[in-house]
Amino acid sequence: MKGIKLKNSCIFYYGNPAGYVEDKRAVIDSIFKSEELENWLNQRKLMTIWRDGIFERLSKGVDINSEEVIVLKNCRIWQLKTDVSPDRKFIGYEELIKNFGEADKDNYKIVYDGEIETNDLEEIYTKFNLDHPQGFDGHSLSISDVVELYDRTGSEYYYVDRFDFKEIDFELEEQNQDMKMSL
């Protein structure tokens, strides 16, 4: 199986980035499903998940010279619940802070949780406005929404502001409550 290589957690199938390995789990693009690749994965005792779109994602993140892979994070889109006061909806970050304090996770619900082709916030904004992915159950991405990028190492949260994104500590309240309870 000389045509299959594992390099920097990326599985290359005859030179093509076919998938990646993370915690004894291989996530492979369905277009590469073959007996040869399945045998290679079984020999390495990797649990395999076949998923569409992995090749495209990895292709965009591979530096041809070093073959290092940019591992894409998963994405959650948080939008304000319908019962939240209209005064909190569609406002800029500065106005939110001035009138209500930090964004409160209890006021939000998850309207999307899954993989997308990018970690770039501007591209995410465009995707959730022009080409909603399957499983998206909200309105087009707008001011006051929160984008979460996450992987096994943790989460990053970004408030959609008037002209850009503000990184926020979306879990701050939960952490403070946990700390008080343990005292």
Secondary structure, DSSP 8 states (H G I E B T S, - for coil): -TTEEEETTEEEETTEEEEEEETTEEEEEGGG--HHHHHHHHHTT-EEEEETTHHHHHHHHB-TTT--B----EEEEEEE-TTS-GGGTT--HHHHHHHH-S--GGGEEEEEEEE-S---HHHHHHHHHHS--TT--SSS--TT-EEEEEETTEEEEEEE-SSSEEEE-TTHHHHHHHHHHH-
